[in-house]
Amino acid sequence: MNALQLAELAARNRALAEQRHAPRRSERLRADLLRLIAALPTWKARRADPQTFLLIRPDHIGDALLTMPAIRALRAAQPQARLIALCGAWSAEVFAAYQEIDQVLTLPFAGFARGVPKGSLWSPYRQAWRAARGLRQVGAGVAIIFRPDHWWGALLAKWAGIPQRVGYDLPSVAPFLTRALPYREAHCVLENAALVADWTGGHTAGRLSAPFPFTADDQAYVRGLLGAHAAARYVVIHVGAGSVYKTWSAAGWAYVADKLAERLGAVIVLTGSEREHSAAAAIRAEMRAVAFSLVGETNLSQLAALYAEAAVVLGADTGPLHVAVSVGAPSVQLFGPADPKRFGAWGDSHRHLMLTAEIGCRPCRILDWSDDAADKHPCLRLIRREDVLSAALRVARA
């Protein structure tokens, strides 16, 4: 694709993205409905503990990890508080790993379960009402809605009778809040931190951290998986991502893996979830060097132990790469439709490199173009394999 064709494609995609992001009539009607619901009287908690915080984060692993620095800051400022994470089952393992969290509750948040068809127009409201009845037993005095646009979580908190409800001043969210902060787009970690600043007295970026916990047992398990190569230098490639539009090519990864094995004298290790065996197999089939697949063999704490000793960890814009960053592993992350300014590595920019393609329509912030041809959205595919290799060699541990 020449420069003119690429410019034309970018212009086309920008126009489509603007259409997607433009408020739809159904969204305007929903906003009107939510304002009406917010004005109605609802159940009020008789015994709400002002030291019990319900921390609402419906998203997946990466967003959950980027919320933990703010939660750790809250815990440091409020050591006697009871902190309860309310999340999807898909990210419960993240919150359960941290001792700062006292309890983890899960809900099948509407719109966040991958591969689950949408219900009826009224199903999110019925689900919120049922969930709110259960949450009343928790006795939370404060709810923090960490996802800026999560009207459902704000509605849930009000229906649960939680007296203090904190979030961002966005049209469908603010009517349910008692404290609505002006929304200023920033890195996700800073957005989360701003919501807890009243309790922490504010913080500097340098204090916001949350290394993913792992144990000596996790390290021993990893050594067992690596076997005879446990003492060798190794490079990890995480093969999957939450969307096909965030996934790089098998041939690209194979090229980078072979070159790193040769130049660093390193063993190549592939990681991923159970559903990513085929992606790992495709990479290994293209490689000359031997690669060890640990796909589906680790939980998150074991993955953290593996990453902590890696020469470098590479992957797309995906949750496990944030695990790698949190434990101090040098990393290279490939970004396509998502914006690295909001969701990029939270760490030293000299040790954690983020690569993007030179195409004028990114970041479109749309992770699902299923109603359009995949080859019309090449933002990951256009990242040059030589650039990925160069970045990995630049940050790799000596």
C-alpha positions in Angstrom: 0.0 0.0 0.0 1.6 3.3 -1.1 1.4 6.6 0.8 -1.5 7.9 -1.2 -3.6 4.8 -0.6 -2.7 4.8 3.1 -3.8 8.4 3.4 -7.1 7.7 1.6 -7.7 4.7 3.9 -7.0 6.8 7.0 -9.4 9.5 5.9 -12.1 6.8 5.3 -11.5 5.3 8.7 -11.5 8.7 10.5 -14.9 9.4 9.0 -16.3 6.0 10.1 -14.8 6.5 13.6 -16.5 9.9 13.9 -19.8 8.3 13.0 -19.3 5.6 15.6 -18.4 8.0 18.3 -21.2 10.5 17.5 -24.0 10.3 20.0 -26.7 8.0 18.7 -30.4 8.7 19.1 -30.7 5.6 21.4 -27.9 7.0 23.6 -29.7 10.4 23.9 -32.9 8.7 24.8 -31.0 6.6 27.4 -29.5 9.7 28.9 -33.0 11.2 29.2 -34.3 8.1 30.9 -31.4 8.0 33.3 -32.0 11.5 34.4 -35.6 10.6 35.1 -34.5 7.5 37.1 -32.0 9.5 39.0 -34.7 11.9 40.1 -36.9 9.2 41.6 -36.7 8.3 45.3 -34.9 5.1 46.1 -34.0 2.9 49.0 -31.6 4.5 51.5 -29.2 2.5 53.7 -30.0 2.6 57.4 -26.6 1.6 58.5 -23.9 2.6 56.0 -20.3 2.5 57.2 -18.4 5.5 56.0 -15.2 3.5 56.2 -16.5 0.8 53.8 -15.6 1.6 50.2 -17.2 -0.2 47.2 -14.7 0.1 44.4 -16.5 -0.5 41.1 -14.4 -1.5 38.0 -16.2 -3.5 35.4 -13.3 -3.8 32.9 -10.8 -6.5 32.1 -7.3 -7.3 33.4 -5.4 -4.3 32.1 -7.8 -1.7 33.4 -8.0 -3.5 36.7 -4.2 -3.4 37.0 -4.2 0.3 36.2 -6.7 0.9 39.0 -4.6 -0.7 41.7 -2.1 2.2 42.2 -5.0 4.4 43.2 -6.5 1.7 45.5 -3.1 1.1 47.1 -2.9 4.9 47.7 -6.3 4.8 49.3 -5.4 1.9 51.5 -2.2 3.8 52.7 -4.3 6.8 53.6 -7.1 4.9 55.1 -5.5 1.9 56.8 -8.7 1.1 58.9 -11.0 1.2 55.9 -12.7 -1.9 54.4 -12.1 -2.0 50.7 -14.4 -4.1 48.6 -13.7 -4.5 44.9 -16.7 -5.0 42.6 -15.6 -6.4 39.3 -16.3 -9.0 36.6 -15.2 -12.6 37.1 -12.7 -11.8 34.2 -10.6 -9.5 36.5 -11.3 -10.9 40.0 -7.9 -12.6 40.0 -6.2 -9.2 39.8 -8.0 -7.7 42.8 -7.8 -10.9 44.8 -4.0 -10.9 44.5 -3.5 -7.7 46.5 -3.6 -7.6 50.3 -5.0 -4.1 50.1 -8.3 -5.5 49.0 -10.4 -7.0 51.8 -13.1 -8.6 49.7 -13.8 -9.2 46.0 -17.4 -9.4 44.7 -18.2 -10.2 41.1 -21.0 -9.4 38.8 -21.6 -10.2 35.1 -21.5 -6.5 34.2 -23.7 -5.7 31.2 -21.7 -5.1 28.0 -18.4 -6.4 29.4 -18.6 -10.2 29.1 -16.8 -11.1 25.9 -18.7 -13.3 23.4 -22.0 -12.8 25.3 -24.9 -11.5 23.1 -26.6 -8.3 24.3 -29.9 -8.8 26.1 -33.1 -6.7 25.7 -33.3 -3.0 26.1 -34.5 -3.4 29.7 -32.2 -6.2 30.8 -29.4 -3.9 32.1 -31.9 -2.1 34.4 -33.4 -5.4 35.7 -29.9 -6.7 36.4 -28.9 -3.5 38.2 -32.0 -3.7 40.4 -31.4 -7.3 41.4 -27.7 -6.7 42.0 -28.4 -3.6 44.1 -30.7 -5.5 46.4 -27.8 -7.9 47.2 -25.3 -5.0 47.6 -27.4 -3.4 50.3 -26.2 -6.1 52.7 -22.6 -4.9 52.3 -23.3 -1.6 54.1 -20.9 0.5 52.0 -20.8 4.1 52.8 -18.8 5.2 49.8 -18.9 3.9 46.2 -16.2 4.9 43.7 -17.0 4.4 40.0 -13.6 4.2 38.4 -14.6 3.8 34.8 -15.4 7.4 33.7 -18.4 6.6 31.5 -19.9 3.7 33.6 -23.5 4.9 34.1 -24.6 1.3 35.0 -22.2 1.2 38.0 -23.3 4.7 39.2 -27.0 3.6 38.9 -26.2 0.4 40.8 -24.6 2.4 43.6 -27.6 4.7 44.0 -30.1 1.8 43.9 -27.9 0.0 46.5 -28.5 3.1 48.8 -24.8 3.9 49.2 -24.8 7.5 50.5 -21.5 8.8 49.0 -21.1 8.1 45.2 -18.0 9.4 43.5 -17.2 9.5 39.8 -16.8 11.7 36.8 -19.1 14.4 35.6 -20.2 12.8 32.4 -23.9 13.2 31.2 -25.2 9.7 31.9 -23.1 9.2 35.1 -23.4 12.5 37.0 -27.1 12.3 37.8 -26.4 9.3 40.2 -23.4 10.8 41.9 -23.1 12.8 45.1 -19.6 14.0 44.1 -18.9 14.4 40.3 -15.4 15.4 39.4 -14.8 17.4 36.1 -13.4 14.9 33.6 -10.0 15.7 32.2 -8.6 12.9 30.0 -5.3 11.6 31.2 -3.5 8.3 31.7 -5.9 5.8 33.3 -3.8 5.6 36.4 -4.1 9.4 37.0 -7.8 9.4 36.2 -8.3 6.7 38.9 -6.0 8.5 41.4 -8.0 11.7 41.0 -11.1 9.9 42.3 -9.5 9.0 45.6 -7.6 12.2 46.1 -10.0 13.5 48.7 -9.1 10.6 51.0 -5.4 10.6 50.2 -4.7 14.3 50.2 -3.5 14.0 46.6 -0.5 12.2 45.4 2.4 12.6 43.0 2.7 10.3 40.0 5.9 8.9 41.5 4.0 7.4 44.4 1.5 5.5 42.3 2.6 2.0 41.8 1.2 -1.5 42.3 3.7 -4.4 41.6 1.8 -7.5 40.9 2.3 -9.9 43.9 3.9 -13.3 43.5 5.4 -15.8 45.9 8.4 -18.1 46.2 6.0 -20.9 45.2 5.1 -19.1 42.0 8.8 -18.7 41.2 9.4 -22.4 41.9 6.5 -23.3 39.6 7.9 -21.2 36.8 11.3 -22.9 37.3 9.6 -26.2 37.0 7.9 -25.2 33.7 11.2 -24.0 32.3 13.0 -27.2 33.3 16.5 -27.4 32.0 16.2 -23.8 30.8 15.4 -22.4 34.2 18.8 -20.7 34.5 19.0 -19.5 30.9 18.3 -16.0 29.6 14.8 -15.9 28.2 12.5 -13.6 26.2 8.8 -13.8 26.6 6.2 -13.0 23.9 2.6 -12.8 25.0 0.7 -14.0 21.9 -2.8 -12.8 22.4 -5.0 -9.8 23.0 -8.6 -9.0 23.7 -9.4 -8.1 20.1 -8.3 -9.3 16.7 -7.7 -5.7 15.9 -5.0 -5.6 18.6 -3.2 -8.8 17.4 0.0 -8.7 15.4 1.0 -11.3 12.8 2.5 -14.7 13.5 5.1 -14.1 10.9 6.1 -10.8 12.5 6.5 -12.4 16.0 8.4 -15.3 14.5 10.9 -13.0 12.8 11.4 -11.0 16.0 11.7 -14.2 18.1 14.3 -15.8 15.9 16.4 -12.6 15.8 16.2 -12.2 19.6 17.2 -15.8 20.2 20.2 -15.3 17.9 21.4 -11.9 19.1 20.7 -12.3 22.8 21.4 -16.0 23.1 18.0 -16.3 24.7 15.3 -19.0 25.0 12.0 -17.9 23.6 8.9 -18.4 25.8 5.4 -17.9 24.6 2.5 -17.1 27.0 -1.2 -16.7 26.6 -4.6 -17.9 27.8 -6.2 -21.2 27.1 -7.9 -19.9 24.0 -4.6 -18.8 22.4 -2.9 -22.2 21.7 -3.5 -21.8 18.0 -1.9 -18.4 18.0 1.2 -19.8 19.7 1.3 -22.8 17.3 1.2 -20.4 14.3 4.2 -18.5 15.6 6.2 -21.6 16.4 5.4 -23.0 12.9 7.1 -19.9 11.4 10.2 -20.0 13.6 13.6 -21.5 13.1 14.6 -21.3 16.7 12.9 -23.5 19.4 10.1 -21.7 21.4 8.6 -23.1 24.5 4.9 -22.6 24.9 3.5 -21.9 28.4 0.1 -20.9 26.9 -2.6 -21.8 29.4 0.0 -23.0 32.0 0.0 -20.1 34.4 -2.2 -18.0 36.5 -1.5 -14.2 36.8 0.8 -14.5 39.8 2.8 -17.2 38.1 2.9 -15.1 35.0 4.3 -12.2 37.1 7.0 -14.5 38.5 7.9 -15.5 34.9 8.0 -12.0 33.6 10.0 -10.6 36.5 13.1 -12.5 35.4 12.7 -12.1 31.6 15.3 -10.2 29.5 12.3 -8.5 27.8 8.6 -9.1 27.5 6.8 -8.3 24.2 3.2 -8.2 23.2 0.2 -6.3 22.0 -1.9 -3.8 24.0 -3.1 -6.4 26.5 -3.5 -6.9 30.3 -0.6 -9.3 30.8 1.8 -6.6 29.5 0.8 -4.4 32.4 1.7 -7.3 34.7 5.1 -7.3 33.1 5.5 -3.5 33.6 4.4 -3.7 37.2 7.1 -6.2 38.1 9.8 -4.3 36.4 10.4 -6.4 33.3 11.6 -4.4 30.3 8.8 -4.4 27.8 7.7 -3.6 24.2 4.0 -3.0 23.6 2.3 -2.7 20.2 -0.6 -0.4 20.1 -3.3 -0.2 17.3 -6.7 1.3 17.9 -6.3 2.1 21.6 -4.5 5.2 22.8 -1.2 4.6 24.6 -1.5 8.1 26.2 -4.4 6.7 28.3 -3.7 3.0 28.4 0.1 2.7 27.8 2.7 1.3 30.2 2.8 2.9 33.6 6.5 3.0 34.1 9.9 4.3 33.0 9.5 5.3 29.3 13.1 4.3 28.7 12.4 0.7 29.8 8.9 0.3 28.4 8.5 1.2 24.7 5.2 1.6 23.0 5.1 1.2 19.2 2.4 2.5 16.9 1.9 2.5 13.1 2.2 5.7 11.0 -1.4 5.9 9.9 -3.6 9.0 10.3 -6.7 7.3 11.7 -5.2 6.0 14.9 -6.0 5.9 17.7 -9.6 5.4 16.6 -10.5 3.9 20.0 -12.7 1.3 18.4 -11.8 -2.3 19.3 -14.4 -4.0 17.2 -14.8 -3.3 13.5 -16.8 -6.6 12.9 -19.1 -4.8 10.5 -16.2 -3.8 8.3 -13.5 -5.7 6.4 -10.5 -6.4 8.7 -8.0 -5.5 6.1 -9.3 -1.9 6.2 -7.9 -1.5 9.7 -4.2 -2.4 9.4 -2.9 -0.3 12.3 -1.2 -3.3 14.0 -0.2 -4.9 10.7 1.7 -1.8 9.6 4.1 -1.9 12.6 7.4 -2.9 11.1 9.0 -6.1 12.4 12.4 -4.3 12.3 11.1 -1.6 14.6 9.9 -4.2 17.1 13.2 -6.0 17.0 15.1 -2.7 17.5 12.9 -1.7 20.4 13.4 -5.1 22.1 17.2 -5.0 21.8 17.2 -1.4 23.1 15.5 -2.3 26.4 16.5 -5.9 27.0 18.4 -6.6 30.1 22.1 -7.2 29.5 
